[in-house]
Amino acid sequence: MIITLDGLTISSEQEFHKEIAIAFSVTDFYGNNLNALWDLLSTGVERPIDLIWKNSELSKKNMGDSYNKIIKIFERTKQQDVGFGWEDKFNYYLE
C-alpha cells in the first residue's frame, strides 16, 4: 500500500490526523491523536506500507513540535517492523 500525504494541505496536527484517517479509510474509528496514530501504524494496518509525505518541510515549518512527534512515531513503527524481522514493513519518505 502506498499512502501519499501533501504538506500543502497539512499545516496542523488536526489536519494531519484528518488526512491519515482518510488515507487509511479509518475515519469511523480513528482517535485523531498521537496514541491513535501509533495504534494504527503499529498493529492496525496490513503491510507493506510506503508512506510518502510530499512537501514535508512546509508541514514541519507550520506544525512545529507536532511534526517531530509524528515523525518519531513513524520511525518507531519502522524500527518495530525491522526488529520483528518482518519482510513486509512500514516505511516512510519525507519529500
HELIX and SHEET records of a PDB file:
HELIX    1   1 GLU A   13  ALA A   23  1                                  11    
HELIX    2   2 LEU A   34  ASP A   39  1                                   6    
HELIX    3   3 LEU A   40  GLY A   44  3                                   5    
HELIX    4   4 SER A   56  MET A   63  1                                   8    
HELIX    5   5 ASP A   65  PHE A   84  1                                  20    
SHEET    1   A 3 ILE A   2  ASP A   6  0                                        
SHEET    2   A 3 ILE A  49  LYS A  54  1                                        
SHEET    3   A 3 PHE A  90  LEU A  94  1                                        
END                                                                             
